[in-house]
Amino acid sequence: MKTIGLTGGIATGKSTVGSILAELGIPVYSADKLAHDAIRQGTPVYWQILSRWGREVLKEDGEIDRKRLGNIVFSDEAERRMLEGMIHPVVIDEIKRLICEGKQKGEPVMVFEVPLLFEVNLEGMFDLVWVVSLPPEEQLKRLMQRDGLTRAEAERRIQAQIPLAIKEGKADAVINNQYDLGRVREEIIRILDAIGVTWCKSKG
């Protein structure tokens, strides 16, 4: 079984690439979803977050307001690292469990979309690492539009990660997501064919 870590910079389009892979019949798992599950109301991490930052990070329904929490931690590196220390171990354990389960099922390939793969030194967990890339100004523009952020807020979030150029240099493959979806899909298929992964021609 091949395991692939799919990463990139914030708002470069990792989820778009993940969706294309899923359409091609490749199993894809999102570390962001695992992180969201980790902070659901009533989980151990949920109570850790409340203990640290108080009820001002909650929405009316009692769930964590991720945007409000993000505004706090992305303006203070120590706070951000504290939050990551709460969430990342839970996500890593779940990825390990899923890989083990995939091996038992005989899955030929599994893709894990992990935004902070390099930041938390998870390269060794996967056989291959793919990086989704965008030109810097396009990345900034997409992040501002996607999350409703000011330019300064978006820049802080981008700067909290390892520069995209460094990630590209460490990757087994780089997927340029600045083009139309058809062209991106063709690039993904080319990479899959090059590593001998069978994809579903009947899809997409």
Protein Blocks (a to p, Z undefined) as FASTA:
>chain_A
ZZddddddehilpmmmmmmmmmnopacddfklmmmmmmgghiaklmmmmmmnojmlpcfk
opacfklmmmmmmmomklmmmmmmmmmmmmmmmmmmmmmmmmmnopabdcdddfklmmno
pmlmpmbdcdddddfklmmmmmmmmnopafklmmmmmmmpccfklmmmmpmbdcdfkbcf
klmmmmmmmmmmmnopacdfkgZZ
